[in-house]
Amino acid sequence: MRQVIGVDGFEALFRAAPDPWGYRDSPFERHKRGVLLRGCGGRIHGRVLELACANGETTAALSRLALRLVAQDASPTALALARKRNAGQARIRFRDGILPGDMPRGPFDMIVASEILYYLPPRDLDLCLGAIEAALAPGGRLVCLHHVVDFDDAATRPVEAACRVERHFAGRWRRVARHRAARYVMSAHVKPSLAQGRASRR
């Protein structure tokens, strides 16, 4: 029986422990973060959005790939931890918000959604994908990394969430990276530029 976790549940987790999933010290988490960063490509992006920044470990890595980084989370405690972890980084702006309704306005040159989308019910997940599409600039990159094994507190089965991401962008956005491991999958898609969009309508 699923016991879906919501904002209050995440807040309780971060209040109980500043690093509930071992983002800082776990070799598995460090390896997974490296896979995510490879999906971001090798260049510096102008304006980057990180959805569900948690305690800011991935934020610190993403900040090296961004001129400006907006890091959002729904948990006040997680945001406080992320600010502390990234103290002195003027290029990072932290923002509270609950998806999909509080998606920041773009345009962003890259959006990173890591281990968040399956915590949304299917309808909200689809709305979030639409909001991501609207917020990403033409030619911008979306990088997603999510588990594909089942766990009880997800609102959408993880493998279904990964499939919804692929279906939403398949055939319209160019997939530039993909990594499938036993427990997770990473994919990166590039939104068509304005010139590509006009060409496809001819």
C-alpha beads as a LAMMPS data file, in Angstrom:
LAMMPS data file: protein, C-alpha beads

202 atoms
201 bonds

1 atom types
1 bond types

-500.0 500.0 xlo xhi
-500.0 500.0 ylo yhi
-500.0 500.0 zlo zhi

Masses

1 110.0

Atoms # bond

1 1 1 0.000 0.000 0.000
2 1 1 1.429 3.362 -1.037
3 1 1 1.939 6.065 1.575
4 1 1 2.601 9.040 -0.664
5 1 1 4.955 11.637 0.760
6 1 1 4.072 15.310 0.442
7 1 1 5.645 18.629 1.372
8 1 1 5.131 18.065 5.102
9 1 1 6.782 14.672 4.839
10 1 1 9.863 16.092 3.135
11 1 1 10.040 18.857 5.709
12 1 1 9.952 16.271 8.501
13 1 1 12.751 14.287 6.838
14 1 1 15.077 17.280 6.608
15 1 1 14.267 18.357 10.148
16 1 1 15.160 14.886 11.399
17 1 1 18.415 14.629 9.415
18 1 1 20.205 17.231 7.256
19 1 1 21.175 14.635 4.630
20 1 1 18.462 11.944 4.689
21 1 1 19.645 10.214 1.484
22 1 1 23.384 10.607 1.991
23 1 1 23.881 13.029 -0.899
24 1 1 27.187 14.202 0.523
25 1 1 28.936 10.987 1.561
26 1 1 27.323 8.107 -0.314
27 1 1 29.511 6.753 -3.176
28 1 1 26.321 5.769 -5.024
29 1 1 24.963 9.309 -4.766
30 1 1 28.276 10.818 -5.902
31 1 1 28.356 8.490 -8.904
32 1 1 24.742 9.270 -9.769
33 1 1 25.465 13.001 -9.517
34 1 1 28.343 12.538 -11.947
35 1 1 25.959 10.898 -14.418
36 1 1 23.578 13.834 -14.023
37 1 1 26.360 16.345 -14.658
38 1 1 27.451 14.506 -17.804
39 1 1 23.904 14.891 -19.042
40 1 1 24.269 18.651 -18.580
41 1 1 26.995 18.764 -21.237
42 1 1 30.416 20.288 -21.070
43 1 1 29.629 23.962 -21.513
44 1 1 28.550 26.805 -19.244
45 1 1 24.834 27.601 -19.434
46 1 1 23.455 31.084 -18.902
47 1 1 20.386 30.719 -16.674
48 1 1 19.780 27.339 -15.030
49 1 1 16.860 26.065 -12.934
50 1 1 17.221 23.204 -10.472
51 1 1 13.912 21.717 -9.333
52 1 1 13.878 20.171 -5.840
53 1 1 17.367 21.231 -4.771
54 1 1 17.109 19.435 -1.394
55 1 1 20.095 20.258 0.841
56 1 1 22.142 21.833 -1.943
57 1 1 24.760 19.177 -2.728
58 1 1 23.785 18.981 -6.394
59 1 1 23.284 22.744 -6.395
60 1 1 26.963 23.211 -5.583
61 1 1 27.942 21.082 -8.572
62 1 1 25.459 22.744 -10.929
63 1 1 26.647 26.214 -9.967
64 1 1 29.904 25.504 -11.790
65 1 1 27.921 25.047 -15.006
66 1 1 25.760 28.169 -14.704
67 1 1 26.183 31.915 -14.882
68 1 1 22.975 32.186 -12.855
69 1 1 21.274 29.362 -10.991
70 1 1 17.779 29.302 -9.487
71 1 1 17.459 26.449 -6.968
72 1 1 13.930 25.670 -5.787
73 1 1 12.513 23.403 -3.116
74 1 1 9.257 23.102 -1.185
75 1 1 10.886 22.360 2.188
76 1 1 11.956 25.438 4.202
77 1 1 14.498 23.363 6.127
78 1 1 16.002 21.952 2.930
79 1 1 16.337 25.470 1.535
80 1 1 18.060 26.659 4.713
81 1 1 20.513 23.759 4.448
82 1 1 21.096 24.489 0.752
83 1 1 21.796 28.159 1.469
84 1 1 24.302 27.177 4.164
85 1 1 25.961 24.620 1.887
86 1 1 26.354 27.247 -0.844
87 1 1 27.096 30.294 1.291
88 1 1 28.904 33.041 -0.583
89 1 1 27.799 31.873 -4.037
90 1 1 26.318 35.057 -5.462
91 1 1 25.275 33.377 -8.706
92 1 1 22.728 31.160 -6.873
93 1 1 19.233 32.354 -5.943
94 1 1 17.143 30.084 -3.739
95 1 1 13.378 29.991 -4.103
96 1 1 10.580 28.172 -2.314
97 1 1 7.776 26.635 -4.330
98 1 1 5.544 23.616 -4.801
99 1 1 5.298 21.992 -8.221
100 1 1 3.628 22.240 -10.623
101 1 1 1.947 25.512 -9.681
102 1 1 5.083 27.340 -8.560
103 1 1 7.241 26.651 -11.593
104 1 1 9.532 29.706 -11.961
105 1 1 9.067 31.776 -15.059
106 1 1 11.707 31.377 -17.715
107 1 1 13.316 31.475 -20.013
108 1 1 15.977 29.118 -18.698
109 1 1 18.839 27.743 -20.750
110 1 1 18.821 24.497 -18.780
111 1 1 16.363 22.870 -16.376
112 1 1 17.417 19.998 -14.128
113 1 1 14.759 17.728 -12.601
114 1 1 16.369 15.041 -10.476
115 1 1 14.394 12.592 -8.337
116 1 1 11.287 14.747 -8.078
117 1 1 8.750 14.029 -10.830
118 1 1 7.509 10.704 -9.435
119 1 1 6.489 12.455 -6.236
120 1 1 3.773 14.200 -8.279
121 1 1 0.466 12.477 -9.090
122 1 1 0.153 11.664 -12.806
123 1 1 -1.964 14.713 -13.646
124 1 1 0.382 17.076 -11.793
125 1 1 3.368 15.363 -13.387
126 1 1 1.964 16.043 -16.859
127 1 1 1.220 19.653 -15.892
128 1 1 4.785 19.988 -14.626
129 1 1 6.200 18.705 -17.915
130 1 1 4.133 21.309 -19.753
131 1 1 5.382 24.020 -17.386
132 1 1 8.970 22.881 -17.917
133 1 1 8.473 23.061 -21.664
134 1 1 7.113 26.607 -21.389
135 1 1 9.943 27.745 -19.090
136 1 1 12.788 26.374 -21.189
137 1 1 14.242 28.665 -23.835
138 1 1 14.417 27.529 -27.462
139 1 1 17.603 25.508 -27.811
140 1 1 17.658 24.885 -24.058
141 1 1 18.409 21.563 -22.369
142 1 1 16.271 19.513 -20.000
143 1 1 18.122 16.967 -17.853
144 1 1 16.125 14.407 -15.882
145 1 1 17.369 11.687 -13.566
146 1 1 14.958 9.426 -11.725
147 1 1 14.827 6.043 -10.092
148 1 1 12.957 3.320 -11.946
149 1 1 12.527 0.902 -9.029
150 1 1 9.294 1.050 -7.061
151 1 1 9.080 2.605 -3.625
152 1 1 6.057 3.197 -1.435
153 1 1 6.041 6.989 -1.068
154 1 1 5.998 7.880 -4.787
155 1 1 2.731 9.324 -6.103
156 1 1 3.449 7.926 -9.583
157 1 1 5.251 4.625 -10.117
158 1 1 8.849 5.576 -10.962
159 1 1 9.025 3.612 -14.207
160 1 1 5.752 5.214 -15.324
161 1 1 7.108 8.677 -14.509
162 1 1 10.201 8.006 -16.626
163 1 1 8.007 6.817 -19.489
164 1 1 5.831 9.933 -19.262
165 1 1 8.919 12.117 -19.602
166 1 1 10.050 10.236 -22.690
167 1 1 6.583 10.253 -24.284
168 1 1 6.109 13.964 -23.673
169 1 1 9.210 14.963 -25.604
170 1 1 9.618 12.064 -28.041
171 1 1 9.690 13.088 -31.672
172 1 1 9.703 16.809 -30.908
173 1 1 12.838 17.336 -28.814
174 1 1 16.255 15.901 -29.635
175 1 1 17.577 13.470 -27.063
176 1 1 21.276 14.173 -26.596
177 1 1 22.148 11.880 -23.693
178 1 1 20.787 8.809 -21.956
179 1 1 22.161 6.545 -19.251
180 1 1 20.259 3.555 -17.902
181 1 1 21.457 1.878 -14.734
182 1 1 19.823 -0.859 -12.706
183 1 1 18.141 1.604 -10.346
184 1 1 17.804 4.850 -12.297
185 1 1 17.727 6.457 -15.714
186 1 1 19.115 9.788 -16.876
187 1 1 18.005 11.510 -20.061
188 1 1 18.790 14.889 -21.598
189 1 1 16.687 16.544 -24.295
190 1 1 17.221 19.762 -26.237
191 1 1 14.233 21.924 -27.108
192 1 1 14.116 22.920 -30.791
193 1 1 15.416 26.386 -31.589
194 1 1 13.077 28.910 -33.164
195 1 1 14.665 28.276 -36.560
196 1 1 14.177 24.520 -36.193
197 1 1 10.575 25.049 -35.166
198 1 1 9.852 27.176 -38.221
199 1 1 11.555 24.634 -40.500
200 1 1 9.498 21.770 -39.115
201 1 1 6.259 23.617 -39.907
202 1 1 7.137 24.132 -43.562

Bonds

1 1 1 2
2 1 2 3
3 1 3 4
4 1 4 5
5 1 5 6
6 1 6 7
7 1 7 8
8 1 8 9
9 1 9 10
10 1 10 11
11 1 11 12
12 1 12 13
13 1 13 14
14 1 14 15
15 1 15 16
16 1 16 17
17 1 17 18
18 1 18 19
19 1 19 20
20 1 20 21
21 1 21 22
22 1 22 23
23 1 23 24
24 1 24 25
25 1 25 26
26 1 26 27
27 1 27 28
28 1 28 29
29 1 29 30
30 1 30 31
31 1 31 32
32 1 32 33
33 1 33 34
34 1 34 35
35 1 35 36
36 1 36 37
37 1 37 38
38 1 38 39
39 1 39 40
40 1 40 41
41 1 41 42
42 1 42 43
43 1 43 44
44 1 44 45
45 1 45 46
46 1 46 47
47 1 47 48
48 1 48 49
49 1 49 50
50 1 50 51
51 1 51 52
52 1 52 53
53 1 53 54
54 1 54 55
55 1 55 56
56 1 56 57
57 1 57 58
58 1 58 59
59 1 59 60
60 1 60 61
61 1 61 62
62 1 62 63
63 1 63 64
64 1 64 65
65 1 65 66
66 1 66 67
67 1 67 68
68 1 68 69
69 1 69 70
70 1 70 71
71 1 71 72
72 1 72 73
73 1 73 74
74 1 74 75
75 1 75 76
76 1 76 77
77 1 77 78
78 1 78 79
79 1 79 80
80 1 80 81
81 1 81 82
82 1 82 83
83 1 83 84
84 1 84 85
85 1 85 86
86 1 86 87
87 1 87 88
88 1 88 89
89 1 89 90
90 1 90 91
91 1 91 92
92 1 92 93
93 1 93 94
94 1 94 95
95 1 95 96
96 1 96 97
97 1 97 98
98 1 98 99
99 1 99 100
100 1 100 101
101 1 101 102
102 1 102 103
103 1 103 104
104 1 104 105
105 1 105 106
106 1 106 107
107 1 107 108
108 1 108 109
109 1 109 110
110 1 110 111
111 1 111 112
112 1 112 113
113 1 113 114
114 1 114 115
115 1 115 116
116 1 116 117
117 1 117 118
118 1 118 119
119 1 119 120
120 1 120 121
121 1 121 122
122 1 122 123
123 1 123 124
124 1 124 125
125 1 125 126
126 1 126 127
127 1 127 128
128 1 128 129
129 1 129 130
130 1 130 131
131 1 131 132
132 1 132 133
133 1 133 134
134 1 134 135
135 1 135 136
136 1 136 137
137 1 137 138
138 1 138 139
139 1 139 140
140 1 140 141
141 1 141 142
142 1 142 143
143 1 143 144
144 1 144 145
145 1 145 146
146 1 146 147
147 1 147 148
148 1 148 149
149 1 149 150
150 1 150 151
151 1 151 152
152 1 152 153
153 1 153 154
154 1 154 155
155 1 155 156
156 1 156 157
157 1 157 158
158 1 158 159
159 1 159 160
160 1 160 161
161 1 161 162
162 1 162 163
163 1 163 164
164 1 164 165
165 1 165 166
166 1 166 167
167 1 167 168
168 1 168 169
169 1 169 170
170 1 170 171
171 1 171 172
172 1 172 173
173 1 173 174
174 1 174 175
175 1 175 176
176 1 176 177
177 1 177 178
178 1 178 179
179 1 179 180
180 1 180 181
181 1 181 182
182 1 182 183
183 1 183 184
184 1 184 185
185 1 185 186
186 1 186 187
187 1 187 188
188 1 188 189
189 1 189 190
190 1 190 191
191 1 191 192
192 1 192 193
193 1 193 194
194 1 194 195
195 1 195 196
196 1 196 197
197 1 197 198
198 1 198 199
199 1 199 200
200 1 200 201
201 1 201 202
